Amino acid sequence: MLDIYESLKTRPALSKPHKRMALWTAIAEELANYDFSFSPSQCMDKFSKLQAQFRSRLDIKDRTLEPSLVE
């Protein structure tokens, strides 16, 4: 999947939205090779939600590790 991302990232002819959709289309096609049936928009939504969860958990972890909060 990272190979797909890198190959699309270096294409200067595509605008940013077109690169993004091409990326998710390529990922959906690659998943289809493994018998998973997801649309490009489903892949993009899932990644966005996972990324948001990861960031929120990092924020919570950072807040609990701050010395000013520990007394």
C-alpha positions, -999 to 999 in steps of 0.1 A, spaced: 0 0 0 29 23 7 43 16 -27 10 28 -42 11 59 -21 47 67 -31 40 62 -68 10 85 -68 28 111 -47 54 116 -73 29 122 -102 31 159 -109 2 158 -134 -25 151 -108 -39 177 -86 -42 171 -49 -79 159 -49 -72 137 -79 -42 122 -62 -62 115 -31 -90 97 -50 -65 78 -71 -48 66 -39 -80 54 -23 -91 38 -56 -58 19 -58 -61 8 -22 -96 -5 -28 -84 -24 -59 -56 -39 -39 -80 -50 -12 -102 -65 -38 -72 -88 -48 -75 -102 -13 -113 -107 -16 -123 -76 4 -150 -54 -11 -146 -18 -2 -152 14 -21 -126 41 -23 -147 63 -1 -151 36 25 -114 32 27 -109 69 30 -135 72 58 -121 43 77 -86 57 76 -98 92 86 -117 77 116 -87 56 127 -64 86 124 -87 107 145 -89 80 172 -51 77 172 -47 115 176 -72 117 204 -55 89 223 -22 106 218 -36 138 232 -51 120 262 -17 102 268 2 135 266 -22 152 291 -18 124 316 20 126 314 24 163 320 43 170 352 21 200 360 -10 177 363 8 153 387 9 166 423 
